[in-house]
Every structure is written in structure tokens, then in C-alpha cells.
Amino acid sequence: MAAVRAAAPPQQLAFINGHPDLAGKAARAGTMTSDSVAEQASAGLDRLSGNRVRAIPSLNDAYRAKFRIPFIVCVRRHTKDSILRQFERRLQNDPRPRLRRR
């Protein structure tokens, strides 16, 4: 985290944009790192069925369209259901940046 915080904004954005979509194209193509595969599998994202198979890629697309970055969540702290709730909750947020108060 120290390296990310110390990086210039363009490098921070490149780092964030390098994150794979949850249950996305890289997962389906088998091109994610072994760490990403294991992390997504820990929440069952490798075993989606029914509506979730279509919902998560659609939510990824909606999130990226609205915020211009991928949806990122600490998957190991979530389940498939809580990840879906996080998507839905965050998609309600305003995409305009807010100034942080110190």
C-alpha cells in the first residue's frame, strides 16, 4: 500500500485499472493470476449459476461505465451474495469525486 500511495495519480489509476473484473472475461478465459483465481474461488465466484452468471458481468460493465474503473472488493471477506449487495449499493453512489477533508 505504501508504494501505491507514493505513486503519482496516473500510476495509481493504471494499477486500479489492471485489476481483473470479478467473474469476468479473464476468469472465463483462464488468464488471471493464480492468486486472483484462488481469491475469487474463495467466494464461490468460480461456481456461479443461474442469474448470477449473467448478473455479475453485467454489474461489472455497469460499474465500469459509471465510475470508469473496475469494481474492487476484498473478495476473501465476502460471499457471492454479499458481493452482489456491494455492487448494488456502490452503483447508487455519485461518480463525481468528493474532496476529502483532513
SVG drawing of the C-alpha trace seen along z (x, -y; Angstrom):
<svg xmlns="http://www.w3.org/2000/svg" viewBox="-31 -19 37 43">
<polyline fill="none" stroke="black" stroke-width="0.4" points="0.0,0.0 2.9,-2.4 4.0,-2.0 0.5,-2.7 0.1,-5.8 3.5,-7.1 2.8,-6.7 1.6,-9.5 -2.1,-9.6 -1.7,-8.2 0.2,-5.2 -2.4,-4.7 -5.1,-4.7 -3.2,-2.2 -2.8,0.1 -6.5,0.0 -7.4,0.5 -5.2,3.6 -7.5,5.3 -9.5,8.2 -13.3,8.0 -15.0,10.3 -16.0,13.5 -15.2,11.6 -13.5,12.3 -10.1,13.1 -11.7,15.6 -13.6,17.3 -10.5,17.3 -8.3,18.7 -5.8,15.8 -5.9,14.5 -3.0,15.0 -3.2,17.9 -3.7,15.5 -6.7,13.9 -8.1,17.3 -7.8,18.5 -9.3,15.3 -12.3,15.4 -12.8,19.1 -12.8,18.4 -16.1,16.6 -17.5,19.1 -17.2,16.8 -15.9,19.8 -19.1,21.7 -21.8,19.2 -25.0,20.5 -28.4,19.2 -28.9,15.5 -25.6,14.8 -23.7,16.0 -25.3,13.1 -25.6,10.6 -22.0,10.2 -20.6,9.5 -23.5,7.0 -22.7,5.4 -19.0,5.2 -19.9,3.4 -22.3,1.0 -19.8,0.2 -17.0,-0.4 -19.3,-2.6 -20.4,-4.7 -17.1,-5.1 -14.5,-4.4 -12.7,-1.9 -13.3,1.8 -15.3,2.8 -12.9,3.9 -13.8,5.5 -11.8,7.7 -13.3,10.9 -12.0,13.1 -14.2,11.1 -17.4,11.7 -19.8,14.3 -21.4,14.3 -24.5,12.7 -22.6,10.0 -20.6,9.2 -23.9,8.7 -25.1,6.4 -21.9,4.4 -22.3,4.0 -25.9,2.8 -25.0,0.5 -22.0,-1.1 -23.8,-1.6 -26.1,-4.0 -23.1,-6.3 -22.4,-9.5 -19.4,-9.1 -18.2,-12.6 -15.1,-12.8 -15.5,-14.3 -12.9,-16.3 -11.5,-14.7 -11.5,-16.7 -8.5,-16.5"/>
</svg>
